[in-house]
Amino acid sequence: MTLSRAFSKSSKFISWKSTGRFQQTLAGCIERTGKTLHSGKVSTVKLWPEVAGEGRYFDFRSKLIPASIDFAKESPLCTTLCKDGFRVRTVEHLLSALEAMGVDNCRIEIENWDSENHEVEVPIFDGSASEWVEAIEQVGLEAAIDQSGKSCEKMAAYVNEPVYVRKNSSFLAAFPSTKFCVTYGIDFPQVPAIGCQWFSLAAFDDSHYCKQIASSRTFCVYEEVEKMRCAGLIKGGGLENAIVCSISKGWLNPPHVPDEPCRHKILDLVGDLSLFARFGSQGLPVAHIVAYKGGHALHADLVRELSKNC
């Protein structure tokens, strides 16, 4: 299928249009090694340039897993991609940085030292996307060309009608807009130091992302840590890669800004929405995304709803 045919269909809900820019890829290779959040093991990620139209995909034990909603599986406290029994966990921060920085095509080679395990996890670093953003800025970007040596235009999905998903008191909605923007709310009434927070980005590009979102770290409630560890989660978690808040004592390590938890939710959202990308297109839909008490599963549900209406 040619790229023009892939984006030729429009529906009542979605129209594919050119962004006026060409697809991009990395200008060189990036390699990073670090401890992972949930398994606590060490893994290595190598980011390689890729040709236009290939999009972003993981290469784990020579198994290629597209960074697509078609391969997203529900998993606690992270986004996981799965194909043919091979799983890549905690992909959201890396994909968030790639999407926001305009890396449309990329081969993501990942490995760990457990040769018998069919599961691997992306390193957590400090719990934000800063490590990936800085690495991308250092190596730079270049126009991606296809197998014929030609540049390819970058397409984006414009939302024509409201699309929404909800579960109990949580919801996500995508409203028609001339640009991507986001409004996100969280509510932790049992944790006074977090409480109810809202954060909005009326404009979104790599500059806004770098200044306001990328350094926002993942967070958790101290009283829930033991329960999560008993469930086999956050084995590699600590104050060096998350901000932790106690119900009674407040923050054990202070946030950069008071609304850092809410900003981190937007970081996760960008990573999860990137799974909407196809053939090197923009993953973020051109829409005003309004979210309240969302999480990875609900983010993925919105992407599935958008994909269903393409």
N, C-alpha and C positions, 0 to 999 in steps of 0.2 A: 504494500500500500504506500502510495506517495504521500508526502506531508500535506500537499494541497488537498488530496482526497480525505485524509484523516481529519481535517478541520473544516470540511465543506458543509457538514451537517449543522443545522441550528434547530432549536426547538422553541416552544413557548417560554421555556425557563432559561435557556442558555444560548448565547450567540458567541461564536469564536471570531475574534477580530485580531488584526495585527497590532502589536504594541508600538510599531514604528522603529523597532530595534532588531538587530541580528542576535541569534543565539550565541552564547559565550561558553568558554571552558577555561580551565586553568592554564596558565602559561608555563607551568612546570609541575613537578611532583612534590607532594607534601607527605611527610611521614611523622607520626606521633605515636608514642607508647604511654600507657597509663593504666592505673587501677580502675576497675569497673565498680559501679555502685551496688548492684544487687548480688552478683556472684562473689565479688571481692577479688577476682582473679585479674591478671594483667593481660592486656591485649594490645596489638599493634595495628594501626590503621594507616594505609597508604592511599592517598588520593591521586589519581592519574588523569591527565587530559583525555577527553573522548571526543569523537567526531560528532558533528551536528546531527540531530535527529535520534540519537541513541538515548538521551536522557540520563538519569542518574540510576545506578544499580550497584548492588553489593556483589563482591566476588569472594566467596567463602569456600575454601577447599575445592576451588574450580567449579563450584555451583554458582550460577548467576541468578541473583534475586533482585528483580526490579524494585525500585523505591516507589511502589504503586499501591494504591488502596486495594487492588486485587489480591495482594499478598499480605495485607495487614491482619493480624490475629489479636484478639482481645487478650490482654495480659495485665496483671496488676501493676500500677504505678509506672508504667512505661509503654512505649509503642514497640511492637515486635513485628518483624517481617519473617514469613515462613514459606518455604517452597521445598517440596520433595523431602520433607523430614528435616531440613536444615533451617535453623532459626538464628536471626540476628536481633538482639534485644537492645533497647534503649537507644534507638536511632534518632530520637526527636531533636536533640540539641545540635547534632551534626547536620541533619537535614535542614534545620531552621537556619543555620549559618549559610549553607550552600544556597538555599532559596533566596534569602534576604540579600546576599552579596552578588547574586546574578550568575552563579555557577550552574548553568542549565544542563550541561552534559558532563558526566564524571563517572569514572570507574572507581569504586570504593573497595579496595582490597583490604580484608580484615582477617586476622589470625590470632590464635592464642597458642599456649604450649600444651594443651590437652588434646592429643592426637585422636583420642577415641570419642570425644564429645562432639555431637552434631550441633551444638549451640555455642554462640559467641556473643559478646556484649561490647558495645562501643565504650571507650573510657569516659569517665565522668569529669576528670580534671577538677576544677573548682566548683562544679555544679552549674555553670553557666555556659554560654557559647563563645566566651572571649577567646579561648585557646584557638578555636577554629577560625574565628574572624581575623585574629592577628596573623595566623598562618596564611590565610587567603590573601590578605593585604600584602604580605611579604613576597609571595610568589607572583601575584598579579593575575590578570585575566587577559584573554585574547579571543578574537572572533573564532567560533567553531566552524569548521568547514565539513561538508559531507564527503561521502566516498568519491564523488565526482570533482571534488575540489571547489565546490561552490558554497557560499554563505547561505544560511537559511533564516528566514524571518522568524521572530519570536512571537508566538500567538498567545492570547489570553482569553479566558472564558468570562464573558460579561453576563451577569445575572439580570434577567429581564423581569422576573416575578419573584416575590418573596419565597424563600425556601427555609424550612425550619425543622428542627428535631428537638425533642424534649424527653426528660425522664424525671418523674416526680417534680421537685421544685427547680430542677436544672433545665436550662434550655440554651440552644444556639440558633441564631437566625441569620440569613443572608438577605439583605435588602438591596434593590437596584441602586447603583451609584455610578458616578463617572470615574471613580478611582477606588483603589483598595483603601479602606480605613477600618478601624476596629475600636470597639468599646467593650471592655471586659469588667465584670464584677465578681467578687468572691465574698463569702460570708462565713466567718468562724465565730459565732456568738459565744461558744464555750471557751474561746481563747481571746481574752480582752486585748492583748497586745497586737493581735492581727485584726480581729473584728470584721467589719464590712468595709471593703475597699472597691473603688472604681478607678479605672485608668483608660484614657482614650488617646488614640493617635489619629488625628484628622488628616495627616499626610504620612505616607510610608515610602521610604526608599532606603538605600544602604546607609546613608548618613543618619537618618532618624533611628534606624535599627541599632547602629553602632553606639550612638549617644544615649539612647533611652531604654534599650531592651537587652542587648547582647550580654551585658555584665550582670544581669539579674540571676541570682542563684536559686537553685531548687530549695524548698523549705519543707519542714515537717514539724509535727507537734511532739514534744519530748515524751509525753505520757503514752504515746502510741508506738514508740520505738521498739520496745520489747516484743509487742504483739507482731510487728512487721518482721522482726528477726526470727521469731518462732515460725513464721510463715515462709521462711527461706528468702526473705527480701532484705535489702540494704545491708548485706554482710560487709560491704566495703564503705559504708557510710560513716561520716564523722564530721566534726566541725570544720574540717579543711575543705569539704566539698558540699556543704549544705548549711543553711541557716536554720537554727533549731529554736523553737519557742515553747516555753513551759506554760501550762495553763495558769499556774499560781505564781511563778517567778518571772515571767516575761522572757525576753530574748536571752539565750545563753551566749550568743555571738550576734552583735548588732547588724541589722540590715544596712546596706549602703544608703538607702532612702526609705522612708516609712512605708511606701507602697511597693517595695521590691517584690513581695509575694505576688501581687497582682500583675506586675510587669513580667514576672517569670511565666505566669500563665499565658501571656501573649507570646513569649518566646516558644513555649510548647505548642501553642496553636499554630504558629507559622510553620513549625516543623511538621505537624500533622497535616495541615492544609497542603503542604508541598507534595503529599501523596496523590493529589489531584493532577499533577503534571503528567504529560504524555508526550513522547517524541521531542523532548527538549522545550516544551512549552512552559509558560509561567504556571506555577502551581497555585498561587494565590488567585482566587476568583476576583474579578473586578466587582466589588460589592462592599457594602457597609456590613461588617460582621458584628453582631451584638451577642455577647455571651454572658451567661450568669451561672456561676457554680459549675462550670464545665470541667471536663477531664479528658484524658486521652480517648476513652471509649466513645464519649459523646462527640468529640472532635471528629473521630473516624466516621461516626454515623452521619454527620453533616456532609463529609466528603462523599460517602456512598450515595446520599440523597442527591447531591449535585451530579454525580456521575450517572445516576439512573435517569436524570432528566436531560442529559446531553443529546 
